Amino acid sequence: MTQLSHRDVVASGSGAVRIVVDRARCSGIGICESLDPSHFEIGDDGALMLLSDIAAEDDDTVLEAVRSCPALALSVQPE
């Protein structure tokens, strides 16, 4: 799959999934960070950063953060 320039893979999990952020959609609100601060952080510049890889035991928390994005900027894709 070809990644568009406005999409970035921001983390890989344990080989099963990866989180993708569509930077053109991300508004930096930070709901993902509030739901899962161990993985998501909004920087001072408003850009989303992922803080660590996704372990299998973190899947539910990460998926909740992805599903809660009001801008639909986050997605989970198989690796």
NORGI-V344433 format. One record per pair of residues at least 24 apart in sequence whose ideal C-beta (glycine too) atoms are under 6 Angstrom apart, sorted by the first residue. I is the first residue (numbers start at 0). J is the second residue. D is the distance in whole Angstrom. If there is no record, write none. Layout:
BEGIN
[[I | J | D] [I | J | D]]
END
This chain:
BEGIN
[[9 | 49 | 4] [10 | 49 | 4] [10 | 52 | 6] [10 | 53 | 6] [12 | 53 | 4] [13 | 55 | 5] [16 | 75 | 5] [17 | 76 | 6] [17 | 78 | 5] [19 | 74 | 5] [19 | 76 | 6] [20 | 47 | 5] [20 | 72 | 6] [20 | 73 | 6] [21 | 72 | 5] [24 | 70 | 5] [24 | 72 | 4] [25 | 72 | 4] [26 | 70 | 5] [30 | 67 | 5] [31 | 64 | 4] [31 | 68 | 6] [34 | 63 | 6] [34 | 64 | 4] [34 | 67 | 6] [35 | 60 | 5] [35 | 61 | 6] [35 | 64 | 4] [39 | 64 | 6]]
END
